[in-house]
Amino acid sequence: MGVYKRGNTYGIDYYWEGKRIQKAVGPDRKLAEMVLKKRLVEIAEGKHLDIKRTPKTKFEELVSKYFKDYAIPEIKRSWHSDVDTIKVLNRWFGGKYLHEITPELVTKFKVERKREVSVATTNRGLACLRTMLNKAKEWVMFDGDNPVAKVKLFKENNKRLRFLEQEEIEKLLANCSEHLKPIVICALHTGMRKSEILHLKWRDCDFRRNIIYVTESKNGERREIPMDEFLKKTLIAIPKHPESPYIFCNKDGQPYGDIKKSFLTALKNSDIILPLGTKFHALRHSFASHLVMSGVDLNTVKDLMGHKSIEMTLRYSHLSPSHKKRAVDLLCQRIAKKPLQDSDKLVTQAKIQELSTEPIFDNSLEHKELVNT
Protein backbone atom coordinates (compact mmCIF):
# COMPACT_ATOMS: atom_id res chain seq x y z
CA MET A 1 0.00 0.00 0.00
CA GLY A 2 1.40 3.40 -0.94
CA VAL A 3 2.45 5.43 -3.97
CA TYR A 4 3.67 3.68 -7.12
CA LYS A 5 5.01 4.85 -10.48
CA ARG A 6 4.25 3.50 -13.93
CA GLY A 7 6.10 5.26 -16.67
CA ASN A 8 5.77 8.98 -15.96
CA THR A 9 2.57 8.62 -13.92
CA TYR A 10 2.27 8.22 -10.17
CA GLY A 11 -0.62 6.30 -8.62
CA ILE A 12 -1.96 5.26 -5.25
CA ASP A 13 -2.40 1.71 -3.93
CA TYR A 14 -4.62 0.97 -0.91
CA TYR A 15 -7.27 -1.41 0.49
CA TRP A 16 -10.91 -0.65 1.18
CA GLU A 17 -13.37 -3.20 2.64
CA GLY A 18 -10.97 -6.00 1.81
CA LYS A 19 -10.54 -4.92 -1.80
CA ARG A 20 -7.25 -3.69 -3.28
CA ILE A 21 -7.65 -0.42 -5.18
CA GLN A 22 -5.09 1.13 -7.53
CA LYS A 23 -5.72 4.51 -9.09
CA ALA A 24 -3.54 6.75 -11.30
CA VAL A 25 -3.08 10.36 -10.10
CA GLY A 26 -0.56 12.18 -12.33
CA PRO A 27 3.12 13.07 -12.90
CA ASP A 28 3.55 14.72 -9.46
CA ARG A 29 4.62 12.35 -6.65
CA LYS A 30 3.77 14.84 -3.88
CA LEU A 31 0.23 15.20 -5.27
CA ALA A 32 -0.14 11.41 -5.27
CA GLU A 33 1.03 11.27 -1.64
CA MET A 34 -1.53 13.96 -0.68
CA VAL A 35 -4.34 12.09 -2.49
CA LEU A 36 -3.41 8.85 -0.74
CA LYS A 37 -3.35 10.55 2.66
CA LYS A 38 -6.77 12.06 1.98
CA ARG A 39 -8.16 8.68 0.90
CA LEU A 40 -6.93 7.01 4.09
CA VAL A 41 -8.56 9.74 6.20
CA GLU A 42 -11.85 9.35 4.29
CA ILE A 43 -11.76 5.59 4.83
CA ALA A 44 -11.15 6.06 8.53
CA GLU A 45 -14.09 8.47 8.75
CA GLY A 46 -16.33 6.37 6.53
CA LYS A 47 -16.43 9.04 3.85
CA HIS A 48 -14.89 7.28 0.86
CA LEU A 49 -16.66 9.54 -1.62
CA ASP A 50 -15.79 8.16 -5.05
CA ILE A 51 -16.34 4.49 -4.26
CA LYS A 52 -19.90 3.20 -4.13
CA ARG A 53 -20.52 1.24 -1.00
CA THR A 54 -21.98 -2.19 -1.83
CA PRO A 55 -24.87 -3.14 0.45
CA LYS A 56 -24.11 -6.32 2.36
CA THR A 57 -27.38 -8.15 2.87
CA LYS A 58 -27.75 -11.86 3.55
CA PHE A 59 -30.45 -13.69 1.62
CA GLU A 60 -32.28 -14.68 4.81
CA GLU A 61 -32.51 -10.97 5.73
CA LEU A 62 -34.27 -10.37 2.43
CA VAL A 63 -36.60 -13.33 3.13
CA SER A 64 -37.57 -11.83 6.48
CA LYS A 65 -38.33 -8.38 5.04
CA TYR A 66 -40.05 -9.86 1.99
CA PHE A 67 -42.50 -11.76 4.19
CA LYS A 68 -42.97 -8.82 6.52
CA ASP A 69 -43.54 -6.04 3.99
CA TYR A 70 -44.61 -7.69 0.74
CA ALA A 71 -45.48 -11.40 0.74
CA ILE A 72 -48.45 -11.12 3.07
CA PRO A 73 -52.04 -12.22 2.35
CA GLU A 74 -53.27 -8.61 2.23
CA ILE A 75 -50.86 -7.78 -0.62
CA LYS A 76 -49.69 -11.00 -2.26
CA ARG A 77 -52.51 -13.27 -3.39
CA SER A 78 -50.14 -16.16 -3.97
CA TRP A 79 -48.97 -16.06 -0.35
CA HIS A 80 -49.55 -19.75 0.37
CA SER A 81 -47.54 -20.94 -2.63
CA ASP A 82 -44.85 -18.32 -1.98
CA VAL A 83 -44.22 -19.78 1.48
CA ASP A 84 -43.28 -23.18 0.05
CA THR A 85 -41.26 -21.68 -2.80
CA ILE A 86 -39.23 -19.36 -0.57
CA LYS A 87 -38.43 -22.22 1.79
CA VAL A 88 -36.77 -23.97 -1.15
CA LEU A 89 -34.95 -20.79 -2.21
CA ASN A 90 -33.70 -20.26 1.32
CA ARG A 91 -32.19 -23.76 1.36
CA TRP A 92 -30.28 -22.88 -1.79
CA PHE A 93 -29.24 -19.28 -1.21
CA GLY A 94 -29.40 -18.94 2.58
CA GLY A 95 -26.12 -17.75 4.10
CA LYS A 96 -25.06 -15.92 0.94
CA TYR A 97 -24.90 -12.19 0.42
CA LEU A 98 -27.19 -10.94 -2.33
CA HIS A 99 -24.26 -9.76 -4.46
CA GLU A 100 -22.90 -13.33 -4.31
CA ILE A 101 -25.96 -14.69 -6.16
CA THR A 102 -24.65 -14.84 -9.72
CA PRO A 103 -26.28 -15.97 -12.98
CA GLU A 104 -24.12 -19.10 -12.76
CA LEU A 105 -25.48 -19.93 -9.31
CA VAL A 106 -29.05 -19.30 -10.45
CA THR A 107 -28.50 -21.57 -13.46
CA LYS A 108 -27.23 -24.32 -11.15
CA PHE A 109 -30.38 -23.95 -9.04
CA LYS A 110 -32.50 -24.13 -12.20
CA VAL A 111 -30.87 -27.36 -13.38
CA GLU A 112 -30.87 -29.11 -10.00
CA ARG A 113 -34.42 -28.05 -9.17
CA LYS A 114 -35.66 -29.42 -12.50
CA ARG A 115 -34.51 -32.90 -11.37
CA GLU A 116 -36.85 -32.69 -8.35
CA VAL A 117 -39.99 -31.01 -9.68
CA SER A 118 -41.75 -30.08 -12.89
CA VAL A 119 -40.71 -27.43 -15.38
CA ALA A 120 -43.59 -25.20 -14.27
CA THR A 121 -42.64 -25.42 -10.58
CA THR A 122 -39.00 -24.69 -11.43
CA ASN A 123 -40.03 -21.61 -13.39
CA ARG A 124 -42.21 -20.41 -10.50
CA GLY A 125 -39.19 -20.61 -8.22
CA LEU A 126 -37.08 -18.56 -10.63
CA ALA A 127 -39.86 -16.00 -10.99
CA CYS A 128 -40.18 -15.69 -7.22
CA LEU A 129 -36.41 -15.19 -6.84
CA ARG A 130 -36.46 -12.52 -9.54
CA THR A 131 -39.25 -10.65 -7.76
CA MET A 132 -37.44 -10.86 -4.42
CA LEU A 133 -34.21 -9.41 -5.86
CA ASN A 134 -36.13 -6.63 -7.61
CA LYS A 135 -37.69 -5.77 -4.26
CA ALA A 136 -34.24 -5.85 -2.66
CA LYS A 137 -33.07 -3.18 -5.13
CA GLU A 138 -36.16 -1.12 -4.37
CA TRP A 139 -35.39 -1.38 -0.64
CA VAL A 140 -31.70 -0.48 -1.22
CA MET A 141 -30.57 -3.88 0.02
CA PHE A 142 -28.97 -4.76 -3.31
CA ASP A 143 -27.52 -2.56 -6.05
CA GLY A 144 -26.37 -5.00 -8.73
CA ASP A 145 -28.06 -6.33 -11.84
CA ASN A 146 -30.71 -8.95 -11.18
CA PRO A 147 -28.95 -12.27 -12.00
CA VAL A 148 -32.23 -14.05 -12.76
CA ALA A 149 -32.79 -11.71 -15.71
CA LYS A 150 -29.83 -13.39 -17.44
CA VAL A 151 -31.21 -16.91 -16.97
CA LYS A 152 -33.78 -18.25 -19.42
CA LEU A 153 -36.85 -19.99 -18.05
CA PHE A 154 -37.77 -23.46 -19.23
CA LYS A 155 -40.28 -23.66 -22.04
CA GLU A 156 -43.56 -24.95 -20.65
CA ASN A 157 -46.00 -27.22 -22.43
CA ASN A 158 -49.47 -26.98 -20.91
CA LYS A 159 -51.35 -28.59 -23.78
CA ARG A 160 -51.43 -32.09 -22.27
CA LEU A 161 -52.51 -32.34 -18.66
CA ARG A 162 -52.69 -35.55 -16.68
CA PHE A 163 -56.06 -36.39 -15.11
CA LEU A 164 -57.32 -39.47 -13.33
CA GLU A 165 -59.69 -41.92 -14.99
CA GLN A 166 -62.63 -43.27 -12.99
CA GLU A 167 -60.84 -46.52 -12.17
CA GLU A 168 -57.82 -44.60 -10.87
CA ILE A 169 -60.01 -42.41 -8.70
CA GLU A 170 -61.59 -45.45 -7.08
CA LYS A 171 -58.19 -47.03 -6.40
CA LEU A 172 -56.80 -43.79 -4.99
CA LEU A 173 -59.69 -43.29 -2.57
CA ALA A 174 -59.37 -46.89 -1.42
CA ASN A 175 -55.71 -46.28 -0.51
CA CYS A 176 -56.07 -42.90 1.19
CA SER A 177 -55.42 -42.61 4.91
CA GLU A 178 -58.23 -41.53 7.21
CA HIS A 179 -57.26 -37.85 7.34
CA LEU A 180 -56.34 -37.68 3.64
CA LYS A 181 -59.46 -39.21 2.08
CA PRO A 182 -61.89 -36.30 2.74
CA ILE A 183 -59.26 -33.85 1.41
CA VAL A 184 -58.94 -35.83 -1.83
CA ILE A 185 -62.73 -36.12 -2.12
CA CYS A 186 -63.01 -32.34 -1.70
CA ALA A 187 -60.45 -31.78 -4.46
CA LEU A 188 -62.14 -34.19 -6.86
CA HIS A 189 -65.63 -32.80 -6.24
CA THR A 190 -64.79 -29.07 -6.24
CA GLY A 191 -61.61 -28.56 -8.26
CA MET A 192 -60.24 -26.41 -5.45
CA ARG A 193 -56.50 -25.88 -5.12
CA LYS A 194 -54.63 -27.60 -2.31
CA SER A 195 -54.03 -24.34 -0.43
CA GLU A 196 -57.73 -23.43 -0.74
CA ILE A 197 -58.77 -26.80 0.68
CA LEU A 198 -56.29 -26.88 3.56
CA HIS A 199 -57.39 -23.40 4.66
CA LEU A 200 -61.10 -24.08 4.24
CA LYS A 201 -63.12 -23.05 7.32
CA TRP A 202 -66.46 -24.27 8.58
CA ARG A 203 -67.96 -20.84 8.05
CA ASP A 204 -67.09 -21.12 4.33
CA CYS A 205 -69.53 -24.02 3.93
CA ASP A 206 -73.27 -23.37 3.69
CA PHE A 207 -74.76 -26.82 4.32
CA ARG A 208 -78.31 -25.52 3.88
CA ARG A 209 -77.77 -24.08 0.44
CA ASN A 210 -75.06 -26.64 -0.40
CA ILE A 211 -72.46 -24.05 -1.39
CA ILE A 212 -68.75 -23.69 -0.61
CA TYR A 213 -67.41 -20.14 -0.62
CA VAL A 214 -63.77 -19.80 -1.67
CA THR A 215 -62.61 -16.55 -0.09
CA GLU A 216 -58.83 -16.93 -0.41
CA SER A 217 -58.33 -17.80 -4.08
CA LYS A 218 -55.18 -17.49 -6.16
CA ASN A 219 -56.54 -14.66 -8.29
CA GLY A 220 -58.04 -12.89 -5.27
CA GLU A 221 -61.63 -13.24 -6.45
CA ARG A 222 -64.32 -14.85 -4.33
CA ARG A 223 -66.19 -17.72 -5.95
CA GLU A 224 -68.99 -20.14 -5.13
CA ILE A 225 -68.85 -23.89 -5.73
CA PRO A 226 -71.93 -26.13 -5.45
CA MET A 227 -71.61 -28.94 -2.92
CA ASP A 228 -72.97 -32.32 -4.01
CA GLU A 229 -74.51 -34.75 -1.52
CA PHE A 230 -71.51 -37.06 -1.40
CA LEU A 231 -69.14 -34.22 -0.53
CA LYS A 232 -71.64 -32.78 1.93
CA LYS A 233 -71.88 -36.07 3.83
CA THR A 234 -68.10 -36.40 3.76
CA LEU A 235 -67.54 -32.96 5.31
CA ILE A 236 -70.27 -33.34 7.93
CA ALA A 237 -68.70 -36.63 9.07
CA ILE A 238 -65.39 -34.90 9.90
CA PRO A 239 -65.05 -34.36 13.68
CA LYS A 240 -65.06 -30.65 14.42
CA HIS A 241 -62.17 -29.33 16.52
CA PRO A 242 -63.68 -27.38 19.45
CA GLU A 243 -61.16 -24.53 19.21
CA SER A 244 -60.38 -24.35 15.50
CA PRO A 245 -62.27 -22.76 12.59
CA TYR A 246 -60.52 -25.06 10.07
CA ILE A 247 -62.15 -28.17 8.64
CA PHE A 248 -58.89 -30.01 7.90
CA CYS A 249 -56.65 -29.52 10.92
CA ASN A 250 -54.34 -31.41 13.25
CA LYS A 251 -54.92 -32.14 16.93
CA ASP A 252 -53.71 -28.63 17.83
CA GLY A 253 -56.35 -27.04 15.61
CA GLN A 254 -53.86 -25.76 13.06
CA PRO A 255 -54.47 -26.43 9.35
CA TYR A 256 -52.32 -29.18 7.89
CA GLY A 257 -49.03 -27.70 6.71
CA ASP A 258 -48.71 -30.25 3.94
CA ILE A 259 -50.07 -33.65 2.96
CA LYS A 260 -47.37 -34.51 0.45
CA LYS A 261 -46.07 -37.63 2.21
CA SER A 262 -49.45 -39.27 2.77
CA PHE A 263 -50.62 -38.38 -0.75
CA LEU A 264 -47.50 -39.86 -2.37
CA THR A 265 -48.02 -43.03 -0.33
CA ALA A 266 -51.60 -43.31 -1.57
CA LEU A 267 -50.46 -42.84 -5.17
CA LYS A 268 -47.75 -45.47 -4.79
CA ASN A 269 -50.14 -48.00 -3.27
CA SER A 270 -52.57 -47.32 -6.13
CA ASP A 271 -49.91 -47.76 -8.84
CA ILE A 272 -50.69 -44.28 -10.15
CA ILE A 273 -47.87 -42.33 -11.78
CA LEU A 274 -48.24 -38.56 -12.10
CA PRO A 275 -45.82 -35.92 -13.45
CA LEU A 276 -43.41 -34.31 -11.00
CA GLY A 277 -44.70 -31.13 -9.40
CA THR A 278 -48.31 -31.70 -10.50
CA LYS A 279 -49.34 -34.64 -8.35
CA PHE A 280 -52.04 -33.14 -6.13
CA HIS A 281 -52.92 -30.62 -8.83
CA ALA A 282 -53.90 -33.58 -11.02
CA LEU A 283 -57.06 -33.82 -8.90
CA ARG A 284 -58.00 -30.32 -10.05
CA HIS A 285 -57.27 -31.35 -13.64
CA SER A 286 -59.51 -34.39 -13.11
CA PHE A 287 -62.40 -32.26 -11.85
CA ALA A 288 -62.30 -30.02 -14.93
CA SER A 289 -61.67 -32.82 -17.40
CA HIS A 290 -64.57 -34.98 -16.19
CA LEU A 291 -66.88 -31.96 -16.29
CA VAL A 292 -65.96 -31.39 -19.93
CA MET A 293 -66.34 -35.10 -20.75
CA SER A 294 -69.80 -35.00 -19.16
CA GLY A 295 -70.87 -32.25 -21.54
CA VAL A 296 -70.55 -29.22 -19.23
CA ASP A 297 -69.84 -26.07 -21.24
CA LEU A 298 -66.44 -24.41 -20.88
CA ASN A 299 -67.81 -21.14 -19.48
CA THR A 300 -69.35 -23.00 -16.55
CA VAL A 301 -66.12 -24.91 -16.01
CA LYS A 302 -64.26 -21.58 -16.10
CA ASP A 303 -66.45 -20.17 -13.32
CA LEU A 304 -66.13 -23.28 -11.16
CA MET A 305 -62.35 -23.34 -11.57
CA GLY A 306 -61.99 -19.64 -10.85
CA HIS A 307 -60.13 -18.85 -14.07
CA LYS A 308 -59.91 -15.22 -15.16
CA SER A 309 -59.77 -16.06 -18.85
CA ILE A 310 -61.26 -18.79 -21.03
CA GLU A 311 -57.76 -19.56 -22.38
CA MET A 312 -56.87 -21.25 -19.09
CA THR A 313 -60.00 -23.38 -19.24
CA LEU A 314 -59.30 -24.52 -22.79
CA ARG A 315 -56.41 -26.60 -21.41
CA TYR A 316 -59.01 -28.90 -19.86
CA SER A 317 -60.96 -29.52 -23.04
CA HIS A 318 -59.02 -32.66 -23.86
CA LEU A 319 -61.05 -35.85 -23.83
CA SER A 320 -60.32 -39.48 -23.08
CA PRO A 321 -60.38 -42.03 -25.97
CA SER A 322 -63.51 -43.70 -24.61
CA HIS A 323 -65.33 -40.39 -24.55
CA LYS A 324 -64.33 -39.70 -28.16
CA LYS A 325 -65.72 -43.11 -29.13
CA ARG A 326 -69.06 -42.33 -27.45
CA ALA A 327 -69.14 -38.96 -29.19
CA VAL A 328 -68.65 -40.55 -32.62
CA ASP A 329 -71.33 -43.16 -31.88
CA LEU A 330 -73.79 -40.40 -30.93
CA LEU A 331 -72.98 -38.58 -34.15
CA CYS A 332 -73.60 -41.74 -36.13
CA GLN A 333 -77.01 -42.21 -34.53
CA ARG A 334 -77.93 -38.60 -35.25
CA ILE A 335 -77.00 -38.37 -38.90
CA ALA A 336 -77.79 -41.97 -40.03
CA LYS A 337 -80.97 -42.14 -42.06
CA LYS A 338 -81.90 -45.48 -40.54
CA PRO A 339 -80.38 -47.99 -38.12
CA LEU A 340 -78.49 -50.96 -39.50
CA GLN A 341 -80.71 -53.87 -40.53
CA ASP A 342 -80.06 -57.30 -39.03
CA SER A 343 -78.66 -58.49 -42.35
CA ASP A 344 -76.28 -55.54 -42.49
CA LYS A 345 -75.11 -56.25 -38.96
CA LEU A 346 -74.35 -59.86 -39.88
CA VAL A 347 -72.31 -58.76 -42.89
CA THR A 348 -70.43 -56.22 -40.76
CA GLN A 349 -69.67 -58.79 -38.05
CA ALA A 350 -68.48 -61.30 -40.67
CA LYS A 351 -66.17 -58.71 -42.19
CA ILE A 352 -64.74 -57.82 -38.78
CA GLN A 353 -64.17 -61.53 -38.07
CA GLU A 354 -62.41 -61.89 -41.41
CA LEU A 355 -60.13 -58.92 -40.74
CA SER A 356 -59.35 -60.08 -37.22
CA THR A 357 -58.12 -63.46 -38.50
CA GLU A 358 -55.73 -61.93 -41.03
CA PRO A 359 -52.08 -61.89 -39.93
CA ILE A 360 -50.94 -58.49 -38.69
CA PHE A 361 -47.27 -59.10 -39.48
CA ASP A 362 -45.59 -60.50 -42.52
CA ASN A 363 -44.64 -64.11 -41.78
CA SER A 364 -42.04 -64.22 -44.51
CA LEU A 365 -38.49 -65.32 -43.81
CA GLU A 366 -37.20 -61.77 -44.32
CA HIS A 367 -39.59 -60.46 -41.65
CA LYS A 368 -38.67 -63.18 -39.17
CA GLU A 369 -34.98 -62.41 -39.63
CA LEU A 370 -35.62 -58.72 -39.09
CA VAL A 371 -37.56 -59.39 -35.89
CA ASN A 372 -34.88 -61.75 -34.58
CA THR A 373 -32.24 -59.05 -35.04
WOSUL-V570010 format. One record per residue. RES is the residue in one small letter. SS is DSSP state (H for helix, E for strand, L for the rest). D_LAST is the distance of its C-alpha to the last C-alpha in Angstrom with 2 decimals. Layout:
<<RES SS D_LAST> <RES SS D_LAST>>
//
This chain:
<<m L 75.86> <g E 78.71> <v E 79.54> <y E 77.49> <k E 77.94> <r E 75.44> <g L 77.10> <n L 80.23> <t E 78.98> <y E 79.59> <g E 77.26> <i E 77.08> <d E 74.50> <y E 74.37> <y E 72.18> <w E 71.96> <e L 69.97> <g L 68.01> <k E 67.13> <r E 68.55> <i E 70.25> <q E 71.53> <k E 73.61> <a E 75.61> <v E 79.31> <g E 81.20> <p L 83.32> <d L 85.89> <r H 85.23> <k H 87.91> <l H 86.33> <a H 82.95> <e H 84.67> <m H 86.35> <v H 83.06> <l H 81.36> <k H 84.27> <k H 84.12> <r H 80.37> <l H 80.85> <v H 83.63> <e H 81.50> <i H 78.67> <a H 81.14> <e H 82.51> <g L 79.13> <k L 80.00> <h L 77.40> <l L 77.88> <d L 75.41> <i L 72.38> <k L 70.60> <r L 70.22> <t L 66.65> <p L 66.64> <k L 65.16> <t L 63.65> <k E 61.13> <f H 58.36> <e H 59.64> <e H 63.05> <l H 61.47> <v H 59.72> <s H 63.11> <k H 64.90> <y H 62.07> <f H 62.30> <k H 66.08> <d H 66.80> <y L 63.81> <a L 61.05> <i L 63.35> <p L 63.11> <e L 66.15> <i L 64.51> <k L 60.73> <r L 59.23> <s L 55.91> <w H 57.72> <h H 55.66> <s H 52.32> <d H 53.96> <v H 54.95> <d H 51.39> <t H 50.18> <i H 53.04> <k H 52.46> <v H 48.99> <l H 50.49> <n H 53.19> <r H 50.70> <w H 49.17> <f H 52.30> <g L 55.07> <g L 57.23> <k L 56.62> <y E 59.23> <l H 58.40> <h H 58.56> <e H 55.88> <i L 53.31> <t L 51.52> <p H 48.77> <e H 46.46> <l H 47.31> <v H 46.86> <t H 43.41> <k H 42.46> <f H 43.73> <k H 41.73> <v H 38.41> <e H 39.06> <r H 40.44> <k H 37.39> <r L 35.35> <e L 37.80> <v L 38.59> <s L 37.69> <v H 38.19> <a H 41.30> <t H 42.87> <t H 42.24> <n H 43.95> <r H 46.85> <g H 47.39> <l H 47.53> <a H 49.90> <c H 52.13> <l H 52.31> <r H 53.23> <t H 56.00> <m H 57.33> <l H 57.62> <n H 59.30> <k H 61.78> <a H 62.31> <k H 63.38> <e H 65.67> <w L 67.23> <v L 67.64> <m L 65.39> <f L 62.97> <d L 63.68> <g L 60.41> <d L 57.76> <n L 55.52> <p H 52.26> <v H 50.22> <a H 51.14> <k H 49.00> <v L 45.87> <k L 43.72> <l L 42.85> <f L 39.33> <k L 38.56> <e L 38.71> <n L 36.90> <n L 39.06> <k L 37.69> <r L 35.47> <l L 37.32> <r L 36.16> <f L 38.45> <l L 38.52> <e L 38.07> <q H 40.73> <e H 38.70> <e H 38.04> <i H 41.74> <e H 42.76> <k H 40.47> <l H 41.71> <l H 45.35> <a H 44.88> <n L 43.66> <c L 46.28> <s L 49.03> <e H 52.61> <h H 53.59> <l H 50.33> <k H 50.13> <p H 53.14> <i H 51.90> <v H 48.53> <i H 50.39> <c H 52.65> <a H 49.75> <l H 48.03> <h H 51.32> <t H 52.81> <g L 50.10> <m L 52.20> <r L 50.83> <k H 50.62> <s H 53.64> <e H 55.63> <i H 54.96> <l H 55.71> <h L 58.99> <l L 60.00> <k E 63.60> <w H 65.45> <r H 67.77> <d H 64.84> <c E 64.32> <d E 66.76> <f L 66.31> <r L 69.01> <r L 67.49> <n L 63.91> <i E 63.05> <i E 61.40> <y E 62.74> <v E 60.40> <t L 62.86> <e L 60.67> <s L 57.80> <k L 55.57> <n L 57.25> <g L 60.68> <e L 61.48> <r L 62.66> <r E 60.89> <e E 61.32> <i E 58.62> <p E 59.46> <m L 59.07> <d L 57.77> <e H 59.17> <f H 56.19> <l H 56.30> <k H 60.08> <k H 60.09> <t H 57.49> <l H 59.62> <i H 62.88> <a L 61.47> <i L 60.84> <p L 63.72> <k L 65.81> <h L 66.62> <p L 70.44> <e L 70.51> <s L 67.46> <p L 66.99> <y E 63.18> <i L 61.29> <f L 58.29> <c E 59.84> <n L 59.87> <k L 62.77> <d L 64.67> <g L 64.59> <q L 62.36> <p E 59.40> <y L 56.03> <g L 54.84> <d L 51.19> <i L 49.07> <k H 45.73> <k H 45.14> <s H 46.01> <f H 44.06> <l H 40.85> <t H 41.36> <a H 41.75> <l H 38.57> <k H 36.61> <n H 38.10> <s L 37.24> <d L 33.56> <i L 34.32> <i L 32.64> <l L 34.67> <p L 34.43> <l L 36.26> <g L 39.91> <t L 40.12> <k L 40.01> <f L 43.58> <h H 43.86> <a H 41.17> <l H 44.01> <r H 45.97> <h H 43.04> <s H 42.81> <f H 46.53> <a H 46.38> <s H 43.19> <h H 44.50> <l H 47.81> <v H 46.16> <m H 44.06> <s L 47.35> <g L 48.92> <v L 51.07> <d L 51.89> <l H 50.70> <n H 54.27> <t H 54.95> <v H 51.73> <k H 52.80> <d H 56.16> <l H 54.76> <m H 52.28> <g L 54.99> <h L 53.23> <k L 55.52> <s L 53.56> <i H 51.57> <e H 48.70> <m H 47.85> <t H 47.89> <l H 45.55> <r L 42.70> <y L 43.09> <s L 42.91> <h L 39.23> <l L 38.65> <s L 36.26> <p H 34.12> <s H 36.37> <h H 39.41> <k H 38.10> <k H 37.55> <r H 41.15> <a H 42.42> <v H 40.91> <d H 42.32> <l H 45.73> <l H 45.61> <c H 44.85> <q H 47.84> <r H 50.06> <i H 49.46> <a L 48.90> <k L 52.05> <k L 51.77> <p L 49.49> <l L 47.17> <q L 49.06> <d H 48.02> <s H 46.99> <d H 44.80> <k H 43.14> <l H 42.40> <v H 40.83> <t H 38.72> <q H 37.56> <a H 36.75> <k H 34.67> <i H 32.74> <q H 32.17> <e H 30.96> <l H 28.46> <s H 27.21> <t H 26.48> <e L 24.41> <p L 20.63> <i L 19.06> <f L 15.68> <d L 15.38> <n L 14.99> <s L 14.57> <l H 12.46> <e H 10.86> <h H 9.98> <k H 8.68> <e H 6.31> <l H 5.29> <v H 5.40> <n H 3.80> <t L 0.00>>
//
